[in-house]
């Protein structure tokens, strides 16, 4: 469902095309497309002007928990799934162009600023940085004591914000030559009431 954020905040469109719950939704940089991750094991690409689904990305074998479009360059999107994989998609192609195998379910993904790395978090409590050029895990950031459920890159691309089920939000330095201890700040929150 799309809403106007001004005036009466009217609902102006309903996007139909998933057969399961939508877990995450993002606009691309210029706002022309939307990307949605779903429990139906797919990612949908939508024309934000018409509301039409223009592509359906299939390849995950379980729920797709997260998706994120590249900030610049070709129309790439990264995804993370309960099947334990992180995938890179070029929406001009039919299948994923790269797959990284994680041991556990992946709950959150994002790109670094230059879109040559994918950053993922999941139920293993770790944040992993995957290098797209070398096709391998570059480094792991540890510190969360429970599942990492969200990731957000700062506007200039130097810092990563992560949130987790351990009631903390952490800020990480993701610049290429950052010190080995990349966690620069921890915000402690209230205890959640989610059952384990």
PyMOL commands that set and color helices and strands:
alter all, ss='L'
color gray80, all
select strands_A, chain A and resi 2-3+11-13+22-27+33-38+42-47+53-58+64-69+76-81+85-90+98-101+106-111+117-122+127-131+136-141+148-153+159-164+168-173+183-188
alter strands_A, ss='S'
color yellow, strands_A
deselect
rebuild
show_as cartoon
